[in-house]
Amino acid sequence: MKITQDFFTCNDCYNTGKTIEVKGLMLHSTAAPGVKAAEWKARWNKSYAKGETARQACVHAFVDDKDVIQALPWNHEGWHAGKGSKGSANQTHIGVELCEPKGAVYNKNGTAFAKYDVKALTPYFEKVYQNAVALFAFLCKEYNLNPRTDIICHKEGWRKGIACGHADVEHWFPLHGKSMDDFREDTAAALAALRAADTAASATQPRYRVQVGAFADRGKAQTLLARLRAAGFEGYIRT
Ligand SMILES: [Zn+2]
């Protein structure tokens, strides 16, 4: 999973310059089947303030089966959870949009899929899901978050009263047999793998040792070690 930074510098949200303390991650999906990550820049990198036909919305990243595009700095306040007090998750959560697959068709209300060929769309789903897991694991590591308690989807945010009333991603994931609990568990496993890789990498780093004395008399060695310890240093005697 490679993250491409391509900030939406013309979006009004980007230009507020407001930052947040990241306390959680919110998973969304776009409700625009077939529109891939790179295409969202053309749609959302516009300024309402300048009179352009722009949506007053912005998220931190778009994810599809191939790309992860970062649209805002991670600690920037996003506009992904709704306006005003209904969208208070904007002040605490990084928002990530998953691009929905081409071929899916919504019902008239836009609340659920009217047509969705599960078998044909499974290969796409598996890739976008894995990219999302990898990104969320990376963000949990970066911000020291617990995947089991600090990740929610938009619909769960609505239930908690911190996001407006959208269905994502609960209208989509279950079609592929995945729940948000599955997503949290898969992210926890990916985070554990990232941390294990870090530990393994640090174990193979070269170590530079500092020697401070060499004596024929063991007593002198002990005296020096005591002085080192008194000064706050760790040390040991070897022959
Ligand atoms: Zn959403």
Boltz pocket constraint, residues with backbone or C-beta under 6 A from the ligand:
constraints:
  - pocket:
      binder: B
      contacts: [[A, 27], [A, 28], [A, 29], [A, 80], [A, 154], [A, 166], [A, 168]]
      max_distance: 6.0
